[in-house]
Amino acid sequence: MSTPLSYFQSIPWCADSLKHPDFRLHSSSESNPFREATKSNDTVKDRAFIYRASQNANGAESEGFMMMEVGYGISGRDGIAHGGFLATLMDEVTGGLIGALALDHGHGMRTASLNISYHKPLFARGYIIARAEVTKVERRKVWVKADIRDADGNICTTAEALFVMNRPSHC
């Protein structure tokens, strides 16, 4: 895979988001089963995750975007992206935003609920963008909403997620 920013800067609708001064590239060196399983020219050819922290002290209204070029390897049938892939992508973009913002305070977060709605087919070739926004933070809980759009900007999938921070371990 190429350098994430250089790859997506050549795509006009991605470049617009990348030029915004408040957005930062999030790169994680942690091992991630989703990234490893989808890293090929036939599944996810390249990806970049950018985020913007809001001025809200608890992180509400912060947002993140995962830009991807996907291939036929994510399809379930007839060249349409598999619903399980889309659900996993929703979990990845919502949890990724929480991680980028460090809302877990170093304790880690777990998905408590993830509700997905499929609005229209997403074809398994080309560029897509998944967007997540923190809607509420309350003690150990973080609520996030998300959507996945095709290269034309059509909303194909939406989600609402609830994450719960792990309790600090007492050794």
C-alpha positions in Angstrom: 0.0 0.0 0.0 1.2 3.5 -0.7 1.4 6.4 1.7 -2.2 7.0 2.7 -2.3 10.8 2.2 -0.6 10.9 -1.1 -2.9 8.2 -2.5 -6.1 9.9 -1.5 -5.0 13.5 -2.3 -5.3 12.6 -6.0 -9.0 11.9 -5.6 -11.0 15.2 -5.6 -13.7 14.3 -3.0 -11.1 12.9 -0.6 -8.7 15.8 -1.2 -11.3 18.3 0.0 -11.4 16.6 3.4 -7.6 16.2 3.6 -7.1 19.9 3.0 -9.1 21.0 6.0 -6.7 22.4 8.6 -8.4 20.8 11.6 -8.1 17.2 10.4 -5.3 15.0 11.4 -4.2 11.6 10.0 -4.5 8.8 12.5 -2.0 6.0 12.0 -1.9 3.2 14.4 0.9 0.6 14.6 -1.3 -1.7 16.7 -2.1 -5.1 15.2 -5.7 -5.1 14.0 -7.4 -8.2 12.6 -9.8 -6.1 10.3 -6.9 -4.3 8.7 -4.8 -7.4 8.3 -7.7 -9.5 6.9 -8.7 -6.9 4.3 -5.2 -5.8 3.2 -4.9 -6.9 -0.5 -5.5 -5.5 -3.9 -8.8 -7.5 -4.2 -10.3 -6.3 -0.9 -9.1 -2.9 0.5 -6.4 -1.6 -1.8 -5.6 1.4 0.4 -7.1 3.3 3.3 -6.6 6.5 5.4 -8.3 7.6 8.6 -8.5 11.3 9.4 -10.2 12.9 12.4 -11.1 16.2 13.9 -11.5 16.7 17.7 -14.3 19.1 18.5 -13.9 22.0 21.0 -16.3 20.1 23.3 -14.2 19.0 26.3 -15.7 15.5 26.4 -15.2 14.8 22.7 -18.9 15.1 21.6 -19.2 16.4 18.0 -15.8 15.1 17.0 -15.7 13.3 13.7 -13.6 10.9 11.7 -13.4 9.6 8.2 -12.1 6.4 6.8 -11.4 6.6 3.1 -10.9 3.4 1.2 -10.5 1.9 -2.3 -12.3 -1.4 -2.2 -12.2 -4.4 -4.6 -14.4 -7.3 -5.5 -13.0 -9.3 -2.6 -15.5 -7.6 -0.2 -18.5 -8.6 -2.2 -21.1 -11.0 -1.0 -23.1 -11.6 -4.3 -23.4 -9.9 -7.6 -20.6 -7.4 -6.9 -22.4 -5.9 -3.9 -20.4 -5.3 -0.7 -21.1 -8.0 1.9 -23.3 -6.8 4.8 -20.9 -8.3 7.3 -18.0 -6.3 5.8 -20.0 -3.1 6.0 -21.0 -3.9 9.7 -17.4 -4.6 10.5 -16.3 -1.3 8.8 -18.9 0.5 10.9 -17.4 -1.0 14.1 -13.9 -0.1 12.9 -14.7 3.6 12.0 -16.7 4.3 15.2 -14.2 2.5 17.5 -11.3 4.1 15.5 -12.6 7.5 16.2 -12.8 6.8 19.9 -9.3 5.5 19.9 -7.9 8.5 17.9 -9.5 10.9 20.4 -8.2 8.8 23.4 -11.7 8.8 24.9 -10.9 5.5 26.6 -8.3 7.2 28.8 -6.0 4.2 28.2 -8.4 1.6 29.5 -9.8 0.4 26.2 -13.4 0.4 25.0 -15.8 -2.4 23.9 -18.7 -2.3 21.5 -21.9 -2.7 23.6 -24.3 -2.3 20.7 -24.1 -1.6 17.0 -27.3 -1.1 15.1 -26.9 -1.1 11.3 -29.4 0.0 8.6 -28.7 -0.8 4.9 -30.2 1.8 2.6 -28.9 1.0 -0.8 -26.4 -1.5 -2.3 -22.7 -0.5 -2.2 -20.8 -1.8 -5.2 -17.6 -3.6 -4.3 -15.3 -1.6 -6.6 -14.0 1.9 -6.2 -13.8 4.5 -3.5 -15.9 4.7 -0.4 -15.9 6.8 2.7 -17.1 5.9 6.2 -17.8 8.8 8.5 -18.3 8.6 12.3 -19.3 11.3 14.8 -19.3 11.2 18.6 -22.8 12.2 19.6 -22.7 11.8 23.4 -20.2 11.0 26.1 -21.4 10.1 29.6 -19.0 8.7 32.2 -17.8 5.3 30.8 -20.2 5.4 27.8 -19.6 6.9 24.3 -22.3 7.0 21.6 -21.3 7.3 18.0 -23.3 7.6 14.7 -21.8 6.6 11.3 -22.5 6.3 7.7 -20.9 4.8 4.6 -21.1 6.6 1.3 -20.1 5.6 -2.2 -17.9 7.7 -4.5 -21.0 9.7 -5.6 -21.8 10.7 -2.0 -24.9 8.4 -1.7 -25.5 7.1 1.8 -25.5 3.3 1.6 -25.3 2.3 5.2 -25.9 4.0 8.6 -25.2 2.9 12.1 -25.5 3.9 15.7 -23.1 2.5 18.2 -22.6 2.5 22.0 -19.2 1.8 23.5 -18.4 1.2 27.1 -15.0 1.9 28.6 -13.3 -1.0 30.3 -13.0 -0.6 34.1 -9.5 0.1 35.3 -7.9 -3.1 36.5 -6.9 -3.3 40.1 -3.8 -5.4 40.4 
